[in-house]
């Protein structure tokens, strides 16, 4: 994912240091950070979001995408698996019918 906004070197360095500190903590601690910022009036004037809020949302979206990507790839194979299971079911159903006929004879 490309960068959304351009930052100065000072802001980028501080964000990288903060990101490294947050990545060593658990994800639940990262979720708690914006709530503390929001409760202390962290949003900017006019109801806009602060830089910290934007950075948190970028990281949260990145984590969400990284978590759901393997699931999306697995879902692509579900239709193939369902087709295989249907064929196998038909095979065993026919096998059961033929065995029942042989048993009756």
Secondary structure, 3 states (H helix, E strand, C coil): CCCCCCCCHHHHHHHHHHHHHHHHCCHHHHHHHHHHHHHCCCCCHHHCCCHHHHHHHHHHHHHHHHHHHHHHHHHHCHHHHHHHHHHHHHHHHHHHHHHHHHHHC
